[in-house]
Amino acid sequence: MTPSTLPTTANAAVVARPMLGAVDGEQYLQLTPDGQALWTRDPRAATNFESMREATRAAMRLPSALHAFSLPLRSEISARSLH
């Protein structure tokens, strides 16, 4: 399944990695068309995956030092709007 930058299903998910320092926020995976992994602080700009399964699969392919994981996109955007 192809990731996109727009939610395609109600179960869209993103890949995130935890804060790297006290002033840093969560960072979200943004894949370029050529497959390069970039990181953004905006979950809306992150690459969206069609399911948690696809997001988890993408997270598992990253180097283990990144400790990335998948999150439901809708929940993450809702949580950020509260802060």
Residue pairs with C-beta under 8 A, 6 or more apart in sequence:
1 49
1 50
1 51
1 54
3 31
3 47
3 48
3 49
3 50
3 54
3 58
4 47
4 48
5 30
5 45
5 46
5 47
5 48
6 48
7 48
7 73
7 74
8 48
8 50
9 50
9 51
10 74
11 50
11 51
11 52
11 72
12 48
12 49
12 50
12 51
12 72
12 73
12 74
13 48
13 49
13 50
13 51
13 52
13 54
13 55
13 56
13 70
13 71
13 72
13 73
14 28
14 29
14 43
14 46
14 47
14 48
14 49
14 55
14 70
14 71
14 73
14 76
15 28
15 29
15 46
15 47
15 49
15 55
15 58
15 59
15 62
15 68
15 69
15 70
15 71
16 26
16 27
16 28
16 29
16 43
16 46
16 68
16 69
16 70
16 71
16 76
17 26
17 27
17 29
17 39
17 66
17 67
17 68
17 69
18 26
18 67
19 25
19 26
20 27
25 41
26 41
27 39
27 40
27 41
28 39
28 40
28 41
28 42
28 43
28 45
28 46
29 37
29 38
29 39
29 46
29 47
29 58
29 59
29 62
29 68
30 37
30 38
30 39
30 40
30 45
30 46
30 47
31 37
31 38
31 47
31 58
32 38
37 62
40 46
43 73
43 76
43 77
43 80
44 77
46 73
47 58
48 73
49 55
49 58
49 70
52 70
52 72
55 70
55 71
56 69
56 70
58 70
59 68
59 69
59 70
62 68
